[in-house]
Each structure stands twice: as C-alpha cells, then as structure tokens.
Amino acid sequence: MERRPTAAFIDTGALRHNYSILRERMAGGVRIMAVVKANAYGHGDVEVARVLEGIGCRHFGVAILEEGARLRRSGIKGSIVILGGIYPGQVPDIFSLDLTPVVFDIESARVINAAAASLGTIRKVHVKIDTGMGRLGVAVAEARLFFEEISRLRHIHVEGVLSHFAESESEDRSFTQRQLKEFSGVVETIKGMGFSPEIIDIANSAAALDHPVSHLGMVRPGLMLYGSYPSPRLREAIDLKPVMELKTRIMYLKRVGAGYPVSYGRTFVTNRESVIATLPIGYADGLPRRLSGSGEVLVGGVRAPLAGRVCMDLVMCDVTDVPGVKTGDEAVIIGAQGRERITVENIAQKAGTISYEVLCNISSRVPRIYI
C-alpha cells in the first residue's frame, strides 16, 4: 500500500442503468430531473451530472445555489433548478450562471423581478406549493393570492410549479393521494388565472416507482438513481444497481489472547485468542459510529464483526475466522465480496438511520474513483 487505501468506487455503468430503466418506464413526454444535491448523495455531483447529461438528461436539481454554480462552472449545460430557494444576495448569480430558482415567498419573487427588469430580461422561476410537507412552499389556501401577486411581476416567467410528497414510500397511500389532489387543484386554479407552466412536478423516487398518476410532466428521482430503494417493499418494483462501493484494506494485524480490550471505553473484550485487524476508515470518513458493536465488514468473503467503538480515523474488526488473512487484504464496507454483500440499507438499519444519511455522510476525504 503506497497510500491510504480507503476509497468509494462509483460504478458509472450502474448509474446509467438506473437512469435508463426509469426512463423506459416513463410515459412519453414525462421529463426526468436528476436530483444531484448534497454532492449527488455522496457520489460526486459534477461527475454524476456529466454521466447523466451524456445519456440525455437535461434537467438537474440541487438544494443550494453553490451546488448549481459548481455544476454550471464545470460545463453542465442543462437546466439547473435550485430546489431550496435562494437568498437576496445570490440573485446576480442566478442570472450570470443561468440557474432557475424555486420561489415560495413574494418578497424573493420581487427581488428577482427587479433584477430582471434592470437587465431588460425575463427570469424563469418555479413556484413551490406546500401540500403537506410543512417545510417550504406557498400554502394551498394562499396560492391564488400569491399568483395574483406574481402576475403583476412582468419580468418573471413561471416556468414550473412543484410540490413534495411527505410519505410516498408508505404502504398507506391516503396522505399521498390527498397531497396530489391538493396540488392538482392549485395547478387547475392557476391555469384558470392564465398561467401556463411548462413543468409540473411532485414525484420523488418513491412516487416515480409506485404512484404513476403523480408523474405529471416531470419526475424528480434522487435516491433511486444511486441504486438504493426508498422503501424495502419497492425492491420488487424495479431492478436497481448499487452505484457506490466503499472499500479499504487492512493496515495492521494484531494477534491477542483472551480478555484483550479493543478501542475506546473497552466495550469489546476478546473471549478467545483472536486476530484483530485495524482498518484506515472511521467516522470522519462517514462510517457511522453507531455501528460500534453491531457493524460488519467483508474480508476474504467472510463477514467480520467490528470490534469495539468506531474511532475518528480507524476501526477494528475481528478477523479470527478469516482463513489466511494478511495485511493489505481488501475490506468492504459497502458492496460485494465473494458471495456476500453489505448494502447501504444494511448499514442504515444497523445504525438506526436511513440510507440517504449514510451516503451523504461519506466525507470529502474519501476519494471517489469512477469506473
């Protein structure tokens, strides 16, 4: 090992597969916005966007302006929508970088309109409606008044109207259906007011897979693009391929007797003569500390339990039952080895969280290697 061997391997073929198989399921005319916020859920936003743009994706969703700016400055040509809205000081950038903001308060719309007027141009925006997420968006009851105000802003063009499902992955469809009904009602209302938005969207990954009636003019897949399922029950809905594998190598082996404590707090003590491997990965790399005492890695095709608490930069595992184990052997945190596989969903379950968080928390000091 000439350098730290911890790395995330990004399978661009799997990424293309996941996008293409969703594309095949969409009715003609339904567009796809690839959600690449949070560094493409830890996969590398610029590289992911380049791959997807190369196979026909023309719409990208980010959370904040800085993410959109990075994509544009890296040569991404497609539409880039800032789903989390913008701040007043960022208005000049949406013009210079041709970014599309989501708006949900009239003051922001007025600032954008004034900037567009000063430049003698018209700025496209998307308007977000809150149909039950309770986060961002114009309340359904206030939508008519909001669009009356928007109609007076002559330098804004409402290109899109969107909302967001709160629990579209749930088996209970009632709240999702209620949200869709309210959203559809708002859309009909504003069309009656003379607005003609080209893009109407509410469907996230789960809805794209399980609620075809919600596809409308566009779907916004995020998690599923990266090969993870929004819910275990959706595994049968589509054949996704995991895009990321997280791997490292054994940097140190220690043979110890019974009664030997390992890691902080001495929460793990060997109960037999054991072989303990130290791996160069820790919670600063995104390995959840909550895996202490319950996590596993794959070494030599065998599931090796983590030994003791996950440290900031290192973690130990018990490789006593791995035949012929040696320094430099590969250790798989997420991915397959031999007949065994550890999925991001497995890790999330053991850590008491969701796969979104596990992927997003893989830190920038872990190199992404695109294959």
C-alpha positions as CSV (number, residue, x, y, z in Angstrom):
1,M,0.0,0.0,0.0
2,E,1.6,3.2,-1.2
3,R,-1.2,5.4,0.0
4,R,-4.3,5.3,2.2
5,P,-6.4,2.7,0.5
6,T,-9.9,4.0,1.7
7,A,-12.0,4.9,-1.4
8,A,-15.5,5.0,-2.8
9,F,-15.8,3.3,-6.1
10,I,-18.6,4.8,-8.3
11,D,-19.9,2.4,-11.0
12,T,-21.0,4.7,-13.8
13,G,-22.5,1.8,-15.7
14,A,-24.9,1.2,-12.8
15,L,-25.8,4.9,-12.7
16,R,-26.6,4.8,-16.4
17,H,-28.6,1.6,-15.9
18,N,-30.7,3.1,-13.1
19,Y,-31.5,6.3,-15.1
20,S,-32.2,4.4,-18.3
21,I,-34.5,1.8,-16.7
22,L,-36.6,4.7,-15.1
23,R,-36.6,6.5,-18.5
24,E,-38.1,3.4,-20.1
25,R,-41.0,3.4,-17.5
26,M,-41.9,7.0,-18.1
27,A,-44.8,7.8,-20.5
28,G,-43.9,9.8,-23.5
29,G,-43.4,13.5,-22.6
30,V,-42.6,12.9,-18.9
31,R,-39.3,14.5,-18.2
32,I,-36.7,13.5,-15.6
33,M,-35.0,15.8,-13.2
34,A,-31.9,14.1,-11.8
35,V,-31.5,15.2,-8.2
36,V,-27.8,15.7,-7.6
37,K,-27.9,17.8,-4.4
38,A,-25.6,17.0,-1.5
39,N,-22.8,16.1,-3.9
40,A,-25.1,13.7,-5.7
41,Y,-25.9,11.9,-2.4
42,G,-22.2,11.5,-1.8
43,H,-21.4,10.2,-5.3
44,G,-19.8,13.3,-6.8
45,D,-22.2,15.8,-8.3
46,V,-20.2,17.0,-11.3
47,E,-19.2,13.6,-12.4
48,V,-22.7,12.2,-11.9
49,A,-24.2,15.1,-13.8
50,R,-21.7,14.6,-16.7
51,V,-22.6,10.9,-17.0
52,L,-26.3,11.6,-17.0
53,E,-26.1,14.5,-19.4
54,G,-24.2,12.3,-21.7
55,I,-27.1,9.9,-21.9
56,G,-29.7,12.5,-22.4
57,C,-30.7,14.0,-19.0
58,R,-31.5,17.7,-19.5
59,H,-32.7,18.7,-16.0
60,F,-30.9,18.7,-12.7
61,G,-32.0,19.5,-9.2
62,V,-29.8,20.9,-6.5
63,A,-30.5,22.2,-3.0
64,I,-28.4,25.4,-2.8
65,L,-27.0,27.9,-5.3
66,E,-23.4,26.9,-4.6
67,E,-24.2,23.4,-5.9
68,G,-25.7,24.8,-9.0
69,A,-22.8,27.1,-9.6
70,R,-20.4,24.2,-9.4
71,L,-22.3,22.3,-12.0
72,R,-22.5,25.2,-14.4
73,R,-18.9,26.2,-14.0
74,S,-18.0,22.5,-14.7
75,G,-19.7,22.6,-18.0
76,I,-23.1,21.2,-17.3
77,K,-25.5,22.7,-20.0
78,G,-28.9,21.5,-18.9
79,S,-31.5,23.2,-16.8
80,I,-30.4,23.5,-13.1
81,V,-33.1,24.2,-10.6
82,I,-32.3,25.4,-7.1
83,L,-34.9,23.4,-5.1
84,G,-34.1,25.0,-1.7
85,G,-34.6,28.6,-2.9
86,I,-32.1,31.5,-2.9
87,Y,-31.1,34.4,-0.7
88,P,-31.3,38.1,-1.9
89,G,-27.5,38.4,-2.2
90,Q,-27.5,35.4,-4.6
91,V,-29.8,37.0,-7.2
92,P,-27.0,38.2,-9.5
93,D,-25.6,34.7,-9.7
94,I,-28.8,33.1,-11.0
95,F,-28.6,35.5,-14.0
96,S,-24.9,35.1,-14.7
97,L,-25.0,31.3,-14.3
98,D,-28.4,30.8,-15.8
99,L,-29.8,29.0,-12.8
100,T,-33.5,28.6,-12.1
101,P,-34.7,29.4,-8.6
102,V,-37.6,27.9,-6.7
103,V,-39.6,30.7,-5.1
104,F,-42.2,30.4,-2.3
105,D,-42.4,33.9,-0.9
106,I,-43.4,37.0,-2.7
107,E,-40.5,39.2,-1.5
108,S,-38.0,36.9,-3.1
109,A,-40.0,37.0,-6.3
110,R,-40.0,40.8,-6.2
111,V,-36.2,40.9,-5.8
112,I,-35.7,38.6,-8.8
113,N,-38.2,40.6,-10.8
114,A,-36.4,43.9,-10.1
115,A,-33.1,42.4,-11.0
116,A,-34.5,41.1,-14.3
117,A,-36.1,44.5,-15.1
118,S,-32.8,46.3,-14.5
119,L,-31.2,43.9,-17.1
120,G,-34.1,44.2,-19.5
121,T,-34.8,40.5,-19.4
122,I,-37.2,37.9,-18.0
123,R,-36.2,35.3,-15.4
124,K,-37.7,31.8,-15.3
125,V,-38.8,30.6,-11.8
126,H,-40.5,27.6,-10.4
127,V,-43.1,28.1,-7.6
128,K,-43.3,25.6,-4.7
129,I,-46.6,24.7,-3.1
130,D,-46.8,23.2,0.3
131,T,-49.3,20.4,0.1
132,G,-48.5,18.8,3.4
133,M,-44.7,18.6,3.9
134,G,-44.8,21.6,6.1
135,R,-41.3,22.7,5.1
136,L,-41.1,25.2,2.2
137,G,-43.8,26.3,-0.1
138,V,-46.8,28.5,-0.6
139,A,-49.8,27.2,1.5
140,V,-52.6,25.8,-0.6
141,A,-55.0,28.3,0.9
142,E,-52.8,31.2,-0.1
143,A,-51.9,30.1,-3.6
144,R,-54.4,32.2,-5.5
145,L,-53.3,35.4,-3.7
146,F,-49.7,34.5,-4.3
147,F,-50.2,34.0,-8.0
148,E,-52.2,37.2,-8.2
149,E,-49.1,39.0,-6.9
150,I,-46.8,37.1,-9.3
151,S,-49.0,38.1,-12.2
152,R,-48.0,41.8,-11.5
153,L,-44.3,41.0,-11.8
154,R,-43.7,41.4,-15.6
155,H,-40.1,40.2,-15.6
156,I,-40.8,36.8,-14.1
157,H,-41.9,33.8,-16.1
158,V,-43.4,30.9,-14.1
159,E,-41.9,28.0,-15.9
160,G,-42.7,25.4,-13.3
161,V,-44.9,24.6,-10.3
162,L,-43.9,21.9,-7.9
163,S,-44.6,20.3,-4.5
164,H,-43.1,17.5,-2.5
165,F,-44.5,14.3,-1.0
166,A,-44.1,13.6,2.7
167,E,-44.5,9.8,2.7
168,S,-44.9,8.5,-0.8
169,E,-42.9,5.4,0.2
170,S,-45.6,4.4,2.7
171,E,-48.0,1.5,2.0
172,D,-50.8,3.8,3.3
173,R,-51.5,5.9,0.2
174,S,-54.1,8.2,1.7
175,F,-51.9,11.2,2.6
176,T,-50.0,10.9,-0.7
177,Q,-53.3,10.9,-2.6
178,R,-54.5,13.9,-0.6
179,Q,-51.3,15.8,-1.4
180,L,-51.7,15.0,-5.1
181,K,-55.3,16.1,-5.1
182,E,-54.5,19.5,-3.4
183,F,-51.5,20.1,-5.8
184,S,-53.7,19.3,-8.8
185,G,-56.3,21.7,-7.5
186,V,-53.7,24.5,-7.3
187,V,-52.5,23.8,-10.8
188,E,-56.0,24.0,-12.2
189,T,-56.6,27.2,-10.3
190,I,-53.5,29.0,-11.7
191,K,-54.2,27.7,-15.2
192,G,-57.6,29.4,-14.8
193,M,-55.8,32.6,-13.9
194,G,-53.9,32.5,-17.2
195,F,-50.6,30.8,-16.1
196,S,-49.3,28.0,-18.4
197,P,-46.4,26.3,-16.6
198,E,-44.4,24.0,-18.9
199,I,-43.2,21.9,-16.0
200,I,-45.4,20.5,-13.2
201,D,-43.8,18.1,-10.8
202,I,-44.3,16.4,-7.4
203,A,-43.0,12.9,-7.8
204,N,-39.8,11.9,-5.9
205,S,-38.1,8.4,-6.2
206,A,-40.8,6.5,-4.4
207,A,-43.6,8.2,-6.3
208,A,-41.8,7.7,-9.6
209,L,-41.8,3.9,-8.8
210,D,-45.2,3.5,-7.0
211,H,-47.5,6.3,-8.0
212,P,-47.6,6.7,-11.8
213,V,-50.6,9.0,-11.6
214,S,-48.3,11.5,-9.9
215,H,-45.8,11.6,-12.8
216,L,-47.5,14.6,-14.4
217,G,-44.9,16.4,-16.6
218,M,-41.8,15.5,-14.7
219,V,-40.4,13.2,-12.0
220,R,-37.5,14.0,-9.6
221,P,-35.6,10.9,-8.8
222,G,-32.8,11.1,-6.3
223,L,-32.0,8.1,-4.1
224,M,-33.0,5.5,-6.7
225,L,-30.5,6.9,-9.3
226,Y,-27.8,5.7,-6.9
227,G,-29.2,2.2,-6.6
228,S,-30.9,2.4,-3.2
229,Y,-34.6,1.9,-2.6
230,P,-36.8,4.4,-0.8
231,S,-38.5,1.5,0.9
232,P,-37.9,-2.2,1.2
233,R,-41.2,-3.0,-0.4
234,L,-40.2,-1.2,-3.6
235,R,-37.4,-3.7,-4.3
236,E,-39.8,-5.7,-6.4
237,A,-40.8,-2.6,-8.4
238,I,-37.6,-2.0,-10.3
239,D,-34.2,-3.6,-10.7
240,L,-31.7,-1.1,-9.5
241,K,-28.0,-1.5,-9.3
242,P,-25.9,0.0,-6.4
243,V,-23.7,2.7,-7.7
244,M,-21.2,3.0,-4.8
245,E,-18.9,0.5,-3.1
246,L,-16.9,1.7,-0.1
247,K,-13.7,-0.2,0.4
248,T,-10.4,-0.1,2.3
249,R,-7.6,-2.5,3.2
250,I,-6.2,-4.0,6.4
251,M,-3.3,-1.7,7.6
252,Y,-2.4,-3.7,10.7
253,L,-3.0,-7.1,12.2
254,K,-2.6,-8.0,15.9
255,R,-2.8,-11.5,17.4
256,V,-4.0,-11.3,21.0
257,G,-5.1,-13.6,23.8
258,A,-8.5,-13.9,25.5
259,G,-9.5,-11.0,27.7
260,Y,-7.9,-8.3,25.5
261,P,-9.8,-5.0,25.3
262,V,-10.2,-3.2,22.0
263,S,-10.9,0.6,21.3
264,Y,-12.3,3.4,23.5
265,G,-14.2,2.5,26.6
266,R,-13.1,-1.1,26.4
267,T,-16.6,-2.0,25.3
268,F,-15.2,-5.0,23.4
269,V,-13.1,-7.6,25.1
270,T,-11.9,-10.8,23.3
271,N,-13.3,-14.1,24.6
272,R,-10.7,-16.2,22.9
273,E,-7.4,-16.0,21.2
274,S,-8.2,-13.6,18.4
275,V,-6.8,-11.8,15.3
276,I,-7.8,-8.1,15.3
277,A,-7.5,-6.0,12.1
278,T,-7.2,-2.3,12.1
279,L,-8.7,-0.5,9.0
280,P,-8.0,3.0,7.9
281,I,-11.6,4.3,8.0
282,G,-13.6,6.0,10.7
283,Y,-16.5,8.2,11.5
284,A,-14.6,11.2,10.0
285,D,-14.9,9.3,6.7
286,G,-18.6,8.6,7.2
287,L,-18.5,5.2,8.8
288,P,-21.3,5.6,11.4
289,R,-20.1,5.5,15.0
290,R,-23.5,3.9,15.8
291,L,-22.2,0.7,14.1
292,S,-20.0,0.2,17.1
293,G,-20.8,-3.3,18.4
294,S,-23.1,-4.2,15.6
295,G,-21.4,-3.5,12.3
296,E,-19.6,-5.9,9.9
297,V,-17.2,-5.7,7.1
298,L,-16.3,-8.2,4.4
299,V,-12.8,-9.7,4.5
300,G,-11.9,-12.7,2.4
301,G,-15.6,-13.3,1.6
302,V,-16.4,-13.6,5.3
303,R,-18.4,-11.2,7.5
304,A,-16.0,-9.9,10.1
305,P,-17.7,-8.1,13.0
306,L,-16.5,-4.6,14.1
307,A,-14.5,-4.9,17.4
308,G,-15.2,-2.0,19.8
309,R,-16.1,1.6,19.1
310,V,-15.6,3.2,15.7
311,C,-12.9,5.8,16.0
312,M,-12.5,9.0,14.1
313,D,-9.9,7.7,11.6
314,L,-9.8,4.0,12.3
315,V,-11.9,1.0,13.1
316,M,-11.0,-2.5,14.3
317,C,-12.7,-5.8,13.3
318,D,-12.3,-9.4,14.4
319,V,-10.9,-11.4,11.6
320,T,-10.1,-14.5,13.6
321,D,-12.4,-16.7,11.4
322,V,-11.0,-15.4,8.1
323,P,-8.6,-18.0,6.6
324,G,-5.2,-16.8,5.6
325,V,-5.9,-13.2,6.5
326,K,-3.0,-10.8,6.0
327,T,-2.1,-7.1,6.0
328,G,-3.2,-5.5,2.8
329,D,-6.3,-7.6,2.3
330,E,-9.4,-5.8,1.0
331,A,-12.1,-4.9,3.4
332,V,-15.5,-4.0,2.0
333,I,-17.7,-1.6,4.0
334,I,-20.4,-1.2,1.3
335,G,-20.5,-3.6,-1.6
336,A,-19.9,-7.3,-2.5
337,Q,-17.1,-9.7,-1.9
338,G,-17.4,-13.3,-2.9
339,R,-20.9,-14.4,-2.2
340,E,-21.5,-11.9,0.5
341,R,-22.9,-8.3,0.1
342,I,-23.4,-5.4,2.5
343,T,-25.8,-2.9,1.2
344,V,-26.2,0.7,2.3
345,E,-29.6,-0.3,3.6
346,N,-28.0,-2.9,5.8
347,I,-25.7,-0.2,7.3
348,A,-28.6,2.2,7.8
349,Q,-30.7,-0.4,9.6
350,K,-27.9,-1.3,12.0
351,A,-27.1,2.4,12.6
352,G,-30.7,3.3,13.2
353,T,-30.9,5.8,10.3
354,I,-31.7,5.9,6.6
355,S,-29.6,5.2,3.5
356,Y,-29.8,8.8,2.4
357,E,-27.8,9.8,5.5
358,V,-25.2,7.1,5.2
359,L,-24.4,8.0,1.6
360,C,-24.4,11.8,2.2
361,N,-22.1,11.4,5.2
362,I,-19.3,9.8,3.3
363,S,-16.8,12.7,3.6
364,S,-14.7,14.6,1.1
365,R,-11.5,13.0,2.3
366,V,-12.7,9.7,0.8
367,P,-11.6,9.7,-2.8
368,R,-14.3,8.9,-5.4
369,I,-13.0,6.6,-8.1
370,Y,-15.1,6.4,-11.2
371,I,-15.2,3.1,-13.1
